Amino acid sequence: SQQGEEDPQALSIQEGENATMNCSYKTSINNLQWYRQNSGRGLVHLILIRSNEREKHSGRLRVTLDTSKKSSSLLITASRAADTASYFCALYNQGGKLIFGQGTELSVKP
Amino acid sequence: NAGVTQTPKFQVLKTGQSMTLQCAQDMNHNSMYWYRQDPGMGLRLIYYSASEGTTDKGEVPNGYNVSRLNKREFSLRLESAAPSQTSVYFCASRLGESSYNEQFFGPGTRLTVL
């Protein structure tokens, strides 16, 4: 499959805890992107990590990429109730089109 | 800027009816996309338009047609709706086909076919 596979499918944590989501893939990539989807809304781009980068930060988000293991992880530190959403990794297929995984549903309880 | 807008937000059709989903972007993007999202299936690409005047099939094009009316607008048409087309439809755009461009999504159209 050319799409990313997220793990876990669902994650429930308390406010203030860290949330880690993983994405595995099978093809070679130029970059990998993470998107967030709030309930009933469209997807919003969070961060892009290039294949020559190992780690990238954006606010409370930390993304890592291990091309040897073909995996990426998204860490949200000090989570808030507003972080409750579905998170998707996305990568480009051979035709140059962005393909999304099935997502991790994160629930942050206040 | 409104970003990517979609109309309608909700629609209920009977089997066999036709309808057109509208999408417009005001970011001067060249590429536009239509996805459908079903529970447990993620987003699947239906059709895309890499530039004004071109359209191509994605992963699940059967039962749909598209029109890139101009640079701003990209519509999706269901000629004869089927219950299997019950889904949430998202339009997206990006500056160009470079893999380093992020995609911007509309709010979605929730379609039910009875």
gemmi code that builds the backbone of each chain (N, CA, C; Angstrom):
import gemmi

chains = {
    "A": [
        ("SER", (0.841, -1.199, 0.000), (0.000, 0.000, 0.000), (0.877, 1.251, 0.000)),
        ("GLN", (0.480, 2.268, -0.755), (1.274, 3.479, -0.789), (0.881, 4.438, 0.312)),
        ("GLN", (-0.218, 4.184, 0.994), (-0.629, 5.121, 2.012), (0.059, 4.794, 3.316)),
        ("GLY", (0.024, 5.786, 4.232), (0.537, 5.548, 5.562), (-0.491, 4.814, 6.395)),
        ("GLU", (0.003, 4.077, 7.349), (-0.872, 3.355, 8.271), (-0.638, 3.916, 9.663)),
        ("GLU", (-1.693, 4.514, 10.242), (-1.532, 5.107, 11.561), (-1.789, 4.096, 12.670)),
        ("ASP", (-1.146, 4.356, 13.764), (-1.295, 3.498, 14.938), (-1.097, 4.369, 16.176)),
        ("PRO", (-1.945, 4.303, 17.207), (-3.141, 3.464, 17.262), (-4.294, 4.057, 16.455)),
        ("GLN", (-5.370, 3.321, 16.312), (-6.541, 3.852, 15.633), (-7.253, 4.855, 16.514)),
        ("ALA", (-7.204, 4.648, 17.826), (-7.841, 5.560, 18.766), (-6.977, 5.677, 20.008)),
        ("LEU", (-6.986, 6.864, 20.607), (-6.155, 7.144, 21.771), (-6.924, 8.087, 22.690)),
        ("SER", (-7.008, 7.723, 23.962), (-7.710, 8.555, 24.920), (-6.764, 8.886, 26.068)),
        ("ILE", (-6.567, 10.171, 26.336), (-5.638, 10.594, 27.380), (-6.261, 11.716, 28.197)),
        ("GLN", (-5.607, 12.048, 29.311), (-6.037, 13.163, 30.144), (-5.310, 14.432, 29.707)),
        ("GLU", (-5.973, 15.550, 29.913), (-5.352, 16.839, 29.634), (-4.013, 16.936, 30.371)),
        ("GLY", (-3.020, 17.482, 29.676), (-1.704, 17.614, 30.275), (-0.752, 16.491, 29.922)),
        ("GLU", (-1.315, 15.341, 29.537), (-0.457, 14.221, 29.136), (0.039, 14.429, 27.707)),
        ("ASN", (1.043, 13.642, 27.349), (1.538, 13.664, 25.975), (0.815, 12.605, 25.142)),
        ("ALA", (0.632, 12.915, 23.870), (-0.003, 11.962, 22.951), (0.972, 11.638, 21.830)),
        ("THR", (1.143, 10.361, 21.571), (2.034, 9.934, 20.485), (1.266, 9.093, 19.485)),
        ("MET", (1.389, 9.472, 18.223), (0.753, 8.734, 17.132), (1.832, 8.333, 16.141)),
        ("ASN", (1.666, 7.167, 15.575), (2.688, 6.639, 14.682), (2.128, 6.408, 13.288)),
        ("CYS", (3.021, 6.490, 12.316), (2.644, 6.269, 10.928), (3.722, 5.415, 10.272)),
        ("SER", (3.322, 4.313, 9.663), (4.279, 3.483, 8.932), (3.890, 3.474, 7.464)),
        ("TYR", (4.874, 3.332, 6.603), (4.616, 3.352, 5.166), (5.553, 2.378, 4.479)),
        ("LYS", (5.330, 2.147, 3.185), (6.092, 1.116, 2.504), (6.938, 1.626, 1.352)),
        ("THR", (6.659, 2.830, 0.867), (7.385, 3.317, -0.307), (8.491, 4.275, 0.113)),
        ("SER", (9.336, 4.659, -0.836), (10.295, 5.726, -0.558), (9.558, 7.064, -0.682)),
        ("ILE", (9.974, 8.054, 0.067), (9.249, 9.322, 0.106), (10.193, 10.513, -0.032)),
        ("ASN", (9.644, 11.632, -0.510), (10.348, 12.912, -0.461), (10.055, 13.621, 0.856)),
        ("ASN", (8.820, 13.444, 1.302), (8.428, 14.077, 2.556), (7.192, 13.372, 3.090)),
        ("LEU", (6.832, 13.667, 4.307), (5.634, 13.114, 4.929), (4.936, 14.273, 5.641)),
        ("GLN", (3.632, 14.295, 5.537), (2.879, 15.398, 6.126), (1.905, 14.870, 7.174)),
        ("TRP", (1.591, 15.705, 8.139), (0.572, 15.394, 9.138), (-0.533, 16.442, 9.054)),
        ("TYR", (-1.774, 15.938, 9.146), (-2.952, 16.791, 9.096), (-3.825, 16.489, 10.310)),
        ("ARG", (-4.614, 17.480, 10.701), (-5.586, 17.317, 11.788), (-6.985, 17.572, 11.234)),
        ("GLN", (-7.951, 16.815, 11.739), (-9.341, 17.014, 11.359), (-10.201, 17.066, 12.617)),
        ("ASN", (-10.755, 18.235, 12.863), (-11.721, 18.348, 13.948), (-13.055, 17.796, 13.475)),
        ("SER", (-13.855, 17.346, 14.402), (-15.118, 16.704, 14.068), (-15.972, 17.591, 13.179)),
        ("GLY", (-16.405, 17.049, 12.057), (-17.279, 17.783, 11.151), (-16.590, 18.847, 10.322)),
        ("ARG", (-15.264, 18.840, 10.323), (-14.531, 19.869, 9.586), (-13.608, 19.236, 8.531)),
        ("GLY", (-13.019, 20.094, 7.722), (-12.017, 19.638, 6.770), (-10.672, 19.448, 7.445)),
        ("LEU", (-9.714, 18.915, 6.718), (-8.385, 18.668, 7.262), (-7.553, 19.945, 7.237)),
        ("VAL", (-6.699, 20.067, 8.226), (-5.810, 21.219, 8.337), (-4.379, 20.714, 8.396)),
        ("HIS", (-3.525, 21.285, 7.567), (-2.121, 20.886, 7.536), (-1.422, 21.298, 8.828)),
        ("LEU", (-0.673, 20.360, 9.419), (0.061, 20.656, 10.646), (1.545, 20.872, 10.392)),
        ("ILE", (2.146, 19.920, 9.700), (3.600, 19.955, 9.590), (4.051, 19.046, 8.455)),
        ("LEU", (5.134, 19.412, 7.813), (5.743, 18.615, 6.764), (7.173, 18.323, 7.174)),
        ("ILE", (7.579, 17.089, 7.067), (8.965, 16.716, 7.358), (9.573, 16.100, 6.108)),
        ("ARG", (10.718, 16.599, 5.734), (11.384, 16.115, 4.525), (12.150, 14.828, 4.814)),
        ("SER", (12.440, 14.102, 3.766), (13.094, 12.797, 3.945), (14.492, 12.920, 4.527)),
        ("ASN", (15.113, 14.097, 4.390), (16.463, 14.266, 4.944), (16.442, 14.882, 6.347)),
        ("GLU", (15.258, 15.029, 6.902), (15.120, 15.535, 8.272), (14.770, 14.386, 9.199)),
        ("ARG", (15.243, 14.452, 10.416), (14.948, 13.396, 11.391), (13.915, 13.859, 12.407)),
        ("GLU", (13.860, 15.173, 12.638), (12.943, 15.690, 13.654), (12.574, 17.116, 13.278)),
        ("LYS", (11.336, 17.466, 13.612), (10.882, 18.822, 13.340), (9.890, 19.225, 14.430)),
        ("HIS", (9.941, 20.486, 14.822), (9.077, 20.977, 15.884), (8.204, 22.112, 15.359)),
        ("SER", (6.992, 22.180, 15.918), (6.121, 23.307, 15.648), (5.242, 23.493, 16.880)),
        ("GLY", (5.587, 24.474, 17.707), (4.839, 24.673, 18.944), (4.909, 23.444, 19.825)),
        ("ARG", (3.758, 22.892, 20.175), (3.715, 21.684, 21.024), (3.803, 20.394, 20.213)),
        ("LEU", (4.006, 20.517, 18.927), (4.104, 19.339, 18.062), (5.564, 18.992, 17.798)),
        ("ARG", (5.837, 17.699, 17.855), (7.163, 17.211, 17.483), (6.957, 16.020, 16.560)),
        ("VAL", (7.554, 16.099, 15.391), (7.449, 15.015, 14.418), (8.833, 14.421, 14.209)),
        ("THR", (8.904, 13.116, 14.182), (10.151, 12.426, 13.858), (9.939, 11.578, 12.622)),
        ("LEU", (11.021, 11.322, 11.935), (10.978, 10.494, 10.733), (12.183, 9.575, 10.726)),
        ("ASP", (11.929, 8.304, 10.563), (12.987, 7.306, 10.443), (12.806, 6.597, 9.112)),
        ("THR", (13.547, 7.034, 8.107), (13.366, 6.467, 6.770), (13.858, 5.031, 6.684)),
        ("SER", (14.777, 4.653, 7.564), (15.263, 3.257, 7.535), (14.169, 2.308, 8.004)),
        ("LYS", (13.345, 2.770, 8.930), (12.231, 1.960, 9.429), (10.930, 2.302, 8.721)),
        ("LYS", (10.978, 3.291, 7.836), (9.787, 3.741, 7.130), (8.667, 4.058, 8.136)),
        ("SER", (8.992, 4.924, 9.061), (7.992, 5.283, 10.064), (8.185, 6.721, 10.511)),
        ("SER", (7.079, 7.291, 10.974), (7.075, 8.654, 11.504), (6.205, 8.673, 12.749)),
        ("SER", (6.500, 9.596, 13.634), (5.640, 9.743, 14.803), (5.326, 11.214, 15.021)),
        ("LEU", (4.138, 11.446, 15.528), (3.687, 12.787, 15.897), (3.462, 12.797, 17.398)),
        ("LEU", (4.158, 13.676, 18.074), (4.010, 13.830, 19.518), (3.377, 15.178, 19.813)),
        ("ILE", (2.305, 15.155, 20.575), (1.689, 16.382, 21.059), (1.969, 16.460, 22.550)),
        ("THR", (2.697, 17.467, 22.962), (3.044, 17.587, 24.374), (2.005, 18.423, 25.111)),
        ("ALA", (1.864, 18.127, 26.406), (0.948, 18.892, 27.264), (-0.403, 19.087, 26.581)),
        ("SER", (-1.051, 17.977, 26.268), (-2.260, 18.040, 25.453), (-3.382, 18.823, 26.145)),
        ("ARG", (-4.257, 19.361, 25.309), (-5.407, 20.137, 25.763), (-6.678, 19.530, 25.196)),
        ("ALA", (-7.798, 19.840, 25.794), (-9.061, 19.326, 25.278), (-9.258, 19.731, 23.814)),
        ("ALA", (-8.758, 20.908, 23.453), (-8.897, 21.394, 22.078), (-8.087, 20.583, 21.070)),
        ("ASP", (-7.190, 19.733, 21.557), (-6.423, 18.855, 20.656), (-7.244, 17.640, 20.223)),
        ("THR", (-8.400, 17.448, 20.814), (-9.271, 16.337, 20.426), (-9.622, 16.457, 18.956)),
        ("ALA", (-9.236, 15.440, 18.185), (-9.400, 15.483, 16.731), (-8.892, 14.163, 16.167)),
        ("SER", (-9.022, 14.007, 14.872), (-8.370, 12.893, 14.176), (-7.115, 13.416, 13.507)),
        ("TYR", (-6.074, 12.609, 13.537), (-4.782, 13.006, 12.981), (-4.391, 12.021, 11.886)),
        ("PHE", (-3.997, 12.578, 10.753), (-3.679, 11.763, 9.582), (-2.255, 12.033, 9.118)),
        ("CYS", (-1.566, 10.969, 8.756), (-0.327, 11.176, 8.022), (-0.649, 11.039, 6.534)),
        ("ALA", (0.143, 11.688, 5.720), (-0.107, 11.676, 4.284), (1.218, 11.676, 3.539)),
        ("LEU", (1.250, 10.936, 2.467), (2.450, 10.930, 1.639), (2.041, 10.787, 0.179)),
        ("TYR", (2.987, 11.084, -0.696), (2.681, 11.106, -2.116), (2.879, 9.741, -2.748)),
        ("ASN", (1.928, 9.385, -3.598), (2.073, 8.127, -4.325), (2.915, 8.352, -5.576)),
        ("GLN", (3.098, 7.303, -6.329), (3.971, 7.387, -7.506), (3.421, 8.360, -8.543)),
        ("GLY", (2.105, 8.576, -8.524), (1.503, 9.524, -9.458), (1.559, 10.954, -8.966)),
        ("GLY", (2.187, 11.184, -7.812), (2.316, 12.537, -7.283), (1.102, 13.040, -6.562)),
        ("LYS", (0.209, 12.145, -6.162), (-1.003, 12.551, -5.467), (-0.875, 12.223, -3.983)),
        ("LEU", (-1.413, 13.135, -3.150), (-1.318, 12.976, -1.708), (-2.309, 11.922, -1.242)),
        ("ILE", (-1.812, 10.900, -0.572), (-2.642, 9.787, -0.110), (-2.626, 9.790, 1.414)),
        ("PHE", (-3.819, 9.627, 1.997), (-3.968, 9.708, 3.447), (-4.172, 8.334, 4.059)),
        ("GLY", (-3.653, 8.173, 5.281), (-3.953, 6.991, 6.055), (-5.340, 7.096, 6.653)),
        ("GLN", (-5.689, 6.105, 7.470), (-7.035, 6.071, 8.040), (-7.164, 6.924, 9.287)),
        ("GLY", (-6.054, 7.371, 9.840), (-6.117, 8.327, 10.936), (-6.086, 7.724, 12.315)),
        ("THR", (-5.666, 8.544, 13.267), (-5.745, 8.219, 14.691), (-6.728, 9.192, 15.319)),
        ("GLU", (-7.708, 8.638, 16.027), (-8.703, 9.476, 16.688), (-8.240, 9.746, 18.120)),
        ("LEU", (-7.907, 10.989, 18.396), (-7.405, 11.370, 19.713), (-8.505, 12.039, 20.527)),
        ("SER", (-8.675, 11.570, 21.740), (-9.619, 12.183, 22.665), (-8.852, 12.642, 23.900)),
        ("VAL", (-8.928, 13.933, 24.195), (-8.249, 14.481, 25.365), (-9.314, 14.891, 26.370)),
        ("LYS", (-9.312, 14.226, 27.498), (-10.350, 14.474, 28.509), (-9.887, 15.540, 29.500)),
        ("PRO", (-10.768, 16.504, 29.755), (-10.388, 17.585, 30.681), (-10.323, 17.091, 32.127)),
    ],
    "B": [
        ("ASN", (-9.409, 36.258, 3.159), (-9.551, 35.149, 2.203), (-10.424, 34.056, 2.777)),
        ("ALA", (-11.338, 33.547, 1.970), (-12.216, 32.483, 2.439), (-11.525, 31.122, 2.376)),
        ("GLY", (-10.455, 31.000, 1.581), (-9.794, 29.705, 1.442), (-10.542, 28.848, 0.440)),
        ("VAL", (-10.907, 27.641, 0.869), (-11.657, 26.716, 0.018), (-13.093, 26.647, 0.541)),
        ("THR", (-14.043, 26.941, -0.325), (-15.443, 26.897, 0.074), (-16.158, 25.819, -0.717)),
        ("GLN", (-17.153, 25.201, -0.083), (-17.927, 24.140, -0.714), (-19.414, 24.392, -0.467)),
        ("THR", (-20.200, 24.095, -1.480), (-21.655, 24.125, -1.321), (-22.254, 22.927, -2.023)),
        ("PRO", (-23.334, 22.335, -1.487), (-23.936, 22.674, -0.203), (-23.179, 22.020, 0.953)),
        ("LYS", (-23.575, 22.291, 2.181), (-22.982, 21.630, 3.345), (-23.608, 20.252, 3.560)),
        ("PHE", (-24.884, 20.144, 3.296), (-25.607, 18.878, 3.467), (-26.518, 18.673, 2.264)),
        ("GLN", (-26.724, 17.416, 1.909), (-27.637, 17.100, 0.823), (-28.152, 15.686, 0.994)),
        ("VAL", (-29.461, 15.525, 0.758), (-30.068, 14.191, 0.744), (-30.644, 13.971, -0.648)),
        ("LEU", (-30.279, 12.872, -1.256), (-30.762, 12.517, -2.592), (-31.462, 11.170, -2.555)),
        ("LYS", (-32.313, 10.973, -3.533), (-32.861, 9.633, -3.750), (-32.029, 8.939, -4.808)),
        ("THR", (-31.988, 7.628, -4.747), (-31.250, 6.856, -5.745), (-31.687, 7.254, -7.150)),
        ("GLY", (-30.690, 7.521, -7.993), (-30.976, 7.883, -9.373), (-30.992, 9.386, -9.631)),
        ("GLN", (-31.089, 10.181, -8.586), (-31.063, 11.636, -8.777), (-29.647, 12.093, -9.084)),
        ("SER", (-29.555, 13.270, -9.665), (-28.246, 13.829, -9.971), (-28.040, 15.107, -9.172)),
        ("MET", (-26.795, 15.452, -8.978), (-26.486, 16.720, -8.331), (-25.024, 17.091, -8.594)),
        ("THR", (-24.739, 18.369, -8.393), (-23.380, 18.868, -8.559), (-22.916, 19.502, -7.257)),
        ("LEU", (-21.748, 19.089, -6.807), (-21.116, 19.704, -5.644), (-20.159, 20.780, -6.152)),
        ("GLN", (-20.271, 21.951, -5.537), (-19.469, 23.078, -5.979), (-18.282, 23.306, -5.053)),
        ("CYS", (-17.190, 23.729, -5.631), (-15.991, 24.044, -4.854), (-15.317, 25.260, -5.477)),
        ("ALA", (-14.862, 26.175, -4.648), (-14.130, 27.340, -5.134), (-13.009, 27.670, -4.160)),
        ("GLN", (-11.895, 28.159, -4.719), (-10.775, 28.594, -3.872), (-10.320, 29.972, -4.340)),
        ("ASP", (-9.896, 30.771, -3.379), (-9.479, 32.149, -3.694), (-7.997, 32.366, -3.407)),
        ("MET", (-7.220, 31.296, -3.475), (-5.794, 31.382, -3.160), (-4.924, 31.332, -4.421)),
        ("ASN", (-5.559, 31.402, -5.579), (-4.843, 31.356, -6.855), (-4.056, 30.052, -7.028)),
        ("HIS", (-4.616, 28.968, -6.477), (-3.956, 27.666, -6.592), (-4.196, 27.057, -7.967)),
        ("ASN", (-3.204, 26.321, -8.423), (-3.325, 25.673, -9.720), (-4.021, 24.311, -9.627)),
        ("SER", (-3.771, 23.588, -8.538), (-4.256, 22.207, -8.430), (-5.445, 22.120, -7.491)),
        ("MET", (-6.421, 21.321, -7.904), (-7.610, 21.120, -7.076), (-7.988, 19.646, -7.063)),
        ("TYR", (-8.648, 19.211, -5.980), (-8.889, 17.785, -5.740), (-10.279, 17.564, -5.138)),
        ("TRP", (-10.834, 16.408, -5.433), (-12.036, 15.946, -4.755), (-11.735, 14.613, -4.070)),
        ("TYR", (-12.073, 14.554, -2.771), (-11.919, 13.332, -1.978), (-13.281, 12.944, -1.412)),
        ("ARG", (-13.412, 11.673, -1.094), (-14.520, 11.236, -0.270), (-13.967, 10.583, 0.987)),
        ("GLN", (-14.695, 10.741, 2.078), (-14.252, 10.183, 3.344), (-15.352, 9.306, 3.913)),
        ("ASP", (-15.032, 8.051, 4.134), (-15.958, 7.088, 4.701), (-15.369, 6.541, 5.992)),
        ("PRO", (-16.212, 6.176, 6.936), (-15.720, 5.661, 8.219), (-14.740, 4.507, 8.020)),
        ("GLY", (-13.595, 4.592, 8.668), (-12.609, 3.518, 8.599), (-11.857, 3.419, 7.285)),
        ("MET", (-12.106, 4.354, 6.349), (-11.471, 4.264, 5.025), (-10.522, 5.416, 4.749)),
        ("GLY", (-10.437, 6.378, 5.652), (-9.599, 7.529, 5.358), (-10.174, 8.349, 4.217)),
        ("LEU", (-9.354, 9.150, 3.588), (-9.781, 9.939, 2.430), (-9.320, 9.240, 1.165)),
        ("ARG", (-10.202, 9.171, 0.201), (-9.844, 8.565, -1.075), (-10.046, 9.586, -2.186)),
        ("LEU", (-9.077, 9.676, -3.062), (-9.088, 10.663, -4.130), (-10.030, 10.219, -5.246)),
        ("ILE", (-10.955, 11.094, -5.616), (-11.931, 10.778, -6.664), (-11.410, 11.277, -8.015)),
        ("TYR", (-11.171, 12.574, -8.109), (-10.664, 13.216, -9.310), (-9.772, 14.370, -8.887)),
        ("TYR", (-8.920, 14.793, -9.777), (-8.115, 15.965, -9.522), (-7.903, 16.744, -10.809)),
        ("SER", (-7.468, 17.984, -10.605), (-7.165, 18.868, -11.730), (-5.841, 19.543, -11.424)),
        ("ALA", (-4.809, 19.151, -12.141), (-3.471, 19.679, -11.871), (-3.360, 21.140, -12.286)),
        ("SER", (-4.160, 21.538, -13.257), (-4.148, 22.931, -13.699), (-5.457, 23.208, -14.425)),
        ("GLU", (-5.734, 24.469, -14.628), (-6.953, 24.852, -15.333), (-6.972, 24.179, -16.700)),
        ("GLY", (-8.103, 23.541, -17.003), (-8.234, 22.908, -18.296), (-7.883, 21.438, -18.324)),
        ("THR", (-7.393, 20.901, -17.204), (-7.054, 19.470, -17.164), (-7.757, 18.808, -15.992)),
        ("THR", (-8.185, 17.565, -16.197), (-8.738, 16.765, -15.116), (-8.272, 15.319, -15.296)),
        ("ASP", (-8.118, 14.622, -14.182), (-7.681, 13.225, -14.238), (-8.347, 12.422, -13.146)),
        ("LYS", (-8.442, 11.114, -13.400), (-9.068, 10.226, -12.425), (-8.136, 9.954, -11.258)),
        ("GLY", (-8.756, 9.790, -10.098), (-8.017, 9.384, -8.917), (-8.253, 7.925, -8.633)),
        ("GLU", (-8.343, 7.594, -7.361), (-8.465, 6.209, -6.915), (-9.867, 5.634, -7.133)),
        ("VAL", (-10.917, 6.454, -6.953), (-12.300, 5.965, -6.999), (-13.170, 6.859, -7.873)),
        ("PRO", (-12.949, 6.920, -9.190), (-13.682, 7.866, -10.044), (-15.055, 7.394, -10.533)),
        ("ASN", (-15.334, 6.094, -10.406), (-16.568, 5.569, -11.009), (-17.804, 6.197, -10.395)),
        ("GLY", (-18.707, 6.659, -11.261), (-19.954, 7.265, -10.821), (-19.879, 8.772, -10.668)),
        ("TYR", (-18.719, 9.336, -10.989), (-18.522, 10.778, -10.830), (-17.966, 11.389, -12.116)),
        ("ASN", (-18.249, 12.672, -12.286), (-17.599, 13.478, -13.315), (-17.202, 14.804, -12.698)),
        ("VAL", (-16.231, 15.459, -13.310), (-15.778, 16.744, -12.776), (-15.658, 17.756, -13.902)),
        ("SER", (-15.669, 19.009, -13.488), (-15.432, 20.107, -14.424), (-14.564, 21.143, -13.736)),
        ("ARG", (-13.435, 21.486, -14.394), (-12.642, 22.603, -13.878), (-13.123, 23.817, -14.666)),
        ("LEU", (-14.052, 24.553, -14.079), (-14.741, 25.633, -14.775), (-13.798, 26.784, -15.097)),
        ("ASN", (-12.910, 27.067, -14.189), (-11.891, 28.103, -14.345), (-10.843, 27.829, -13.272)),
        ("LYS", (-9.931, 28.721, -13.061), (-8.870, 28.439, -12.098), (-9.431, 28.319, -10.682)),
        ("ARG", (-10.496, 29.034, -10.385), (-11.040, 29.061, -9.034), (-11.956, 27.886, -8.719)),
        ("GLU", (-12.681, 27.391, -9.709), (-13.803, 26.494, -9.428), (-13.614, 25.091, -10.000)),
        ("PHE", (-13.999, 24.107, -9.177), (-13.848, 22.704, -9.568), (-15.072, 21.975, -9.032)),
        ("SER", (-15.942, 21.524, -9.928), (-17.200, 20.915, -9.485), (-17.171, 19.404, -9.671)),
        ("LEU", (-17.945, 18.732, -8.842), (-18.064, 17.274, -8.867), (-19.519, 16.920, -9.118)),
        ("ARG", (-19.772, 16.109, -10.128), (-21.151, 15.769, -10.476), (-21.413, 14.287, -10.298)),
        ("LEU", (-22.543, 14.000, -9.676), (-23.058, 12.641, -9.590), (-24.226, 12.560, -10.564)),
        ("GLU", (-24.092, 11.799, -11.609), (-25.124, 11.749, -12.644), (-26.330, 10.927, -12.196)),
        ("SER", (-26.106, 9.844, -11.513), (-27.184, 8.964, -11.057), (-26.758, 8.411, -9.692)),
        ("ALA", (-27.170, 9.108, -8.641), (-26.654, 8.788, -7.314), (-27.055, 7.383, -6.862)),
        ("ALA", (-26.133, 6.754, -6.139), (-26.357, 5.419, -5.585), (-26.085, 5.460, -4.082)),
        ("PRO", (-26.714, 4.579, -3.305), (-26.465, 4.562, -1.856), (-24.988, 4.429, -1.495)),
        ("SER", (-24.200, 3.773, -2.345), (-22.767, 3.610, -2.080), (-22.011, 4.935, -2.142)),
        ("GLN", (-22.674, 5.969, -2.669), (-22.043, 7.285, -2.739), (-22.362, 8.151, -1.526)),
        ("THR", (-23.081, 7.592, -0.574), (-23.270, 8.265, 0.710), (-21.911, 8.425, 1.368)),
        ("SER", (-21.535, 9.666, 1.645), (-20.189, 9.924, 2.127), (-20.069, 11.404, 2.485)),
        ("VAL", (-18.909, 11.770, 2.985), (-18.568, 13.176, 3.148), (-17.541, 13.508, 2.072)),
        ("TYR", (-17.813, 14.553, 1.318), (-16.967, 14.926, 0.180), (-16.174, 16.181, 0.525)),
        ("PHE", (-14.885, 16.106, 0.287), (-14.004, 17.235, 0.546), (-13.323, 17.677, -0.741)),
        ("CYS", (-13.322, 18.973, -0.921), (-12.546, 19.580, -1.986), (-11.262, 20.129, -1.372)),
        ("ALA", (-10.184, 20.087, -2.111), (-8.908, 20.609, -1.622), (-8.178, 21.295, -2.767)),
        ("SER", (-7.257, 22.166, -2.410), (-6.436, 22.798, -3.432), (-5.013, 22.955, -2.916)),
        ("ARG", (-4.105, 23.081, -3.840), (-2.736, 23.428, -3.465), (-2.100, 24.232, -4.580)),
        ("LEU", (-1.043, 24.911, -4.237), (-0.451, 25.864, -5.168), (-0.093, 25.209, -6.490)),
        ("GLY", (0.557, 24.054, -6.399), (0.940, 23.331, -7.596), (1.218, 21.897, -7.257)),
        ("GLU", (1.721, 21.163, -8.216), (1.916, 19.729, -8.041), (3.181, 19.385, -7.283)),
        ("SER", (3.947, 20.363, -6.871), (5.134, 20.054, -6.074), (4.744, 19.310, -4.819)),
        ("SER", (5.508, 18.292, -4.474), (5.185, 17.496, -3.289), (5.493, 18.237, -1.999)),
        ("TYR", (6.019, 19.444, -2.075), (6.293, 20.214, -0.869), (5.209, 21.235, -0.572)),
        ("ASN", (4.182, 21.247, -1.409), (3.065, 22.153, -1.164), (2.024, 21.491, -0.275)),
        ("GLU", (1.545, 22.217, 0.733), (0.487, 21.665, 1.569), (-0.844, 21.809, 0.848)),
        ("GLN", (-1.785, 20.951, 1.243), (-3.126, 21.031, 0.690), (-4.049, 21.744, 1.671)),
        ("PHE", (-4.954, 22.535, 1.108), (-5.946, 23.249, 1.901), (-7.306, 22.628, 1.595)),
        ("PHE", (-8.059, 22.351, 2.642), (-9.327, 21.654, 2.489), (-10.517, 22.558, 2.750)),
        ("GLY", (-11.603, 22.264, 2.047), (-12.875, 22.880, 2.342), (-13.531, 22.192, 3.525)),
        ("PRO", (-14.692, 22.708, 3.977), (-15.358, 22.176, 5.163), (-16.124, 20.883, 4.914)),
        ("GLY", (-16.311, 20.512, 3.665), (-16.975, 19.248, 3.360), (-18.445, 19.392, 3.028)),
        ("THR", (-18.937, 18.404, 2.264), (-20.361, 18.257, 1.958), (-20.770, 16.868, 2.415)),
        ("ARG", (-21.747, 16.827, 3.302), (-22.236, 15.526, 3.795), (-23.413, 15.102, 2.932)),
        ("LEU", (-23.219, 14.038, 2.161), (-24.230, 13.569, 1.202), (-24.799, 12.235, 1.651)),
        ("THR", (-26.132, 12.171, 1.665), (-26.823, 10.914, 1.946), (-27.667, 10.548, 0.734)),
        ("VAL", (-27.500, 9.317, 0.267), (-28.303, 8.829, -0.861), (-29.203, 7.710, -0.346)),
        ("LEU", (-30.502, 7.932, -0.462), (-31.469, 6.959, 0.070), (-31.887, 5.933, -0.976)),
    ],
}
model = gemmi.Model(1)
for chain_id, residues in chains.items():
    chain = gemmi.Chain(chain_id)
    for i, (resn, *xyz) in enumerate(residues, 1):
        res = gemmi.Residue()
        res.name, res.seqid = resn, gemmi.SeqId(i, " ")
        for name, pos in zip(("N", "CA", "C"), xyz):
            atom = gemmi.Atom()
            atom.name, atom.element = name, gemmi.Element(name[0])
            atom.pos, atom.b_iso = gemmi.Position(*pos), 0.0
            res.add_atom(atom)
        chain.add_residue(res)
    model.add_chain(chain)
structure = gemmi.Structure()
structure.add_model(model)
structure.setup_entities()
